[in-house]
Amino acid sequence: MIALAAAAPQRIDAHLVDYLLVAFYFVVVLGIGLIARRSVSSSLDFLLSGRSLPAWVTGLAFVSANLGATELLGQAANGAQFGEQAFHYYWIGAIPAMVFLALVMMPFYYGSKVRSVPEFLGRRFDAKTQRLQGLLFAIASVLLAGVNLYAMAIVVNALLGWPTWLAIVVAGIIVLAYTFLGGLSAAIYNEVLQFFVIVVTMVPITLVGLHRVGGWDGLVAKLTANGDTNMLQAFPAQDLTGIGSSIGSTFGVVLGLGFVTSFGYWTTNFTEVQRAFSARNAAAAQRTPLIAAIPKVLIALVIIVPGMIAAVLIPGIESLKRGLPSDVTYNDAVPLLLRELLPSGFLGVALAGLLAAFMAGMAANVSSFNTVFTYDLWQDWLRPGRDDAHYLKVGRLVTVVGTALAIGTAFIAAGFSNIMDYIQTLFSFFNVPLFAVFAFGLFWKKLTGSGGFWGLLSGTVSAIVVFVMNQVGVLSLSGQGSSFLGGAVATVVAVLVGLVVSRGGTPRPEADLRGLVWTLTPAEVRAVPREAGWYRSPVVLSVIVLVLAVGGYVLFAVI
């Protein structure tokens, strides 16, 4: 269970100025929702920002949508527990997939003018595949929104002493308010604001923390003195994967995380892809994940390094590393660092940054949930043929429902001492099978609708089976090894089932698959119009982010 760090010594003595800064931030957030409301006159405006936003806005929103509980609590917890091995989640587990999304998949997504990933599956396969994915995504969105709410409650409870239920409800209501008012535009512009607030929070924590431990050399010395030499070696990452063989562990990172899990998340997760869908043209949509990838590479430094600092600076975390009894968990690394490092007066900014992270993640999940439910389940299945005003009302109502469900699921994360374990488990259930079917259908024209449906369903079920087997002791994988294995099994099962089922069926006519299958789409149709300026070139941006990712590994290998 996640320790709620309720003991008085772990709380910060917040002053009036700190609360005023947090209150001011909330006022700004709600003000953005009110301003964005003026531009909402249709369901497309509410759910996809009318496809009108510039690339720099959608790019920052793309990375900020992921910069929630996964980053600040989950990845800092990984940094405290695994050290440099946690960089894999960024440099192997994100950047290649984001480049692939931009160069290969985004032209199909945006060019088809679909409003969601399930709708793309509906066009490529059939209605039942679209509806299945719509249901799976709706469940995943609510669960992940709950993660962000619960993570925020941990921090607020630990630092300020607010009851967990109160922190969850207050944050849920604030996110509901601005998303209900301004739809996706409000969520995206708040995500841009939240990105900068988060950076302003985490950079001082990193710098002050390094100063406290004697710089990077001092941190290395203290980790080494504690016997944590594995924390200073990115490979073979056996602590992270739970795989005993060094070769097997390396393959687990490169293939399990770097391909199966990451490609499943970054290329088909509508919570992220939706931000690119809202771009004003195809070129801006293609640049969106590449613009996002640049801060994604760099922000790893101010997330993972603070976690490593907590492993030597916070007594409770240090006790965990030594295998001794402790009243905290790795998830407490960030709030305990705030207590230890930041002076009063800066606390308000720090709290605003943390709340921004959690609300950004939750808002991304809720805004994508209402889009998929409204378009893929309600309009295309349950209530087709209504006027647009009806779907706009449904979108707003579903925003309320999604927030309420997220509040209800917020406590499921309590069973995981490291939130990232839970999140990676969800990814193996919902994202990996989708990517397997999506990619298979993108490159093999004979994959039928039934093949896509049964491949998606069987892949999801197989990932759940692997998780259950690990929980009951049939398997014994620690860390996130179970998620990596589950994702790998889900990929193989989804592809094999899709292949077998399609052999006995009739594929869709090739004319219907133009723009949906690579081999049936001419290069001139796949091509995205280029905009002037080298900094707008997708190839140049791709090279930059890949070099930065490789450079990160080189840097930590030599220092």
Secondary structure as UniProt FT lines:
FT   HELIX           8..10
FT   HELIX           16..37
FT   TURN            38..39
FT   HELIX           43..48
FT   HELIX           49..51
FT   HELIX           55..65
FT   HELIX           70..75
FT   HELIX           76..82
FT   HELIX           83..87
FT   HELIX           88..91
FT   TURN            92..94
FT   HELIX           95..100
FT   HELIX           101..105
FT   HELIX           106..111
FT   TURN            112..113
FT   HELIX           117..124
FT   HELIX           127..160
FT   HELIX           164..213
FT   HELIX           215..225
FT   TURN            226..227
FT   HELIX           229..232
FT   HELIX           238..241
FT   HELIX           246..251
FT   HELIX           252..261
FT   HELIX           262..268
FT   HELIX           270..277
FT   HELIX           282..299
FT   HELIX           301..313
FT   HELIX           315..321
FT   TURN            322..323
FT   HELIX           330..332
FT   HELIX           333..341
FT   TURN            344..346
FT   HELIX           347..372
FT   HELIX           373..382
FT   TURN            384..385
FT   HELIX           388..409
FT   HELIX           410..415
FT   HELIX           419..430
FT   HELIX           432..443
FT   TURN            445..446
FT   HELIX           449..472
FT   TURN            479..480
FT   HELIX           481..503
FT   HELIX           510..513
FT   TURN            514..516
FT   HELIX           518..520
FT   HELIX           523..526
FT   HELIX           534..536
FT   HELIX           538..558
//
